Amino acid sequence: MNIGDAARASGVSAKMIRYYETIGLIPPASRSGSGYRYYGDNDVHRLRFIRRARDLGFTVEQMADLLALWGDRSRASAEVKKIALGQVAILERKAEELKAMSRTLKHLAAHCHGDARPDCPILDDLSGGGGKPETLAEPTRFGRAGIDPLQGAQRSRPHSGIEAERSDR
């Protein structure tokens, strides 16, 4: 099957299949006489393994280790269990961090009046209780901070000579 068929059968995008091949997570695909990649059932099975491991939050390095253990019939299951339990600990720590973030945001939202007043404990907390932000001379297209998500950078905007001097450094 071609890469599109393998992608549909495995649930892994063609782009990710090419990436996994590039980094060595999967072996290079067989090629047709005209250079097109083609995949067999074993390749799709391996890609499904990777997809499931990725869905469980394993890193590429962990997936490589698990694939190596999967292919090693003389493996000790204790090695696999150790990797899995390590991932469980990471996921539980992340879950606790997410719960703490949720509690904090709920607390801040409960203390925000949510009316026409400018005072906002949510923004105060995000700013670390620091000074007041500068007032922007012109509204920007991508939010008040002028961040362009497609460019990943701050859009230029008028600023004082001191700021211009700092930005030249």
Secondary structure, DSSP 8 states (H G I E B T S, - for coil): --HHHHHHHHT--HHHHHHHHHTTSS---EE-TTS-EE--HHHHHHHHHHHHHHHTT--HHHHHHHHHHHH-TT--HHHHHHHHHHHHHHHHHHHHHHHHHHHHHHHHHHT---SS-S--HHHHHHTTT-------SS--TTTTTTEETTTTEE------HHHHHHHT-
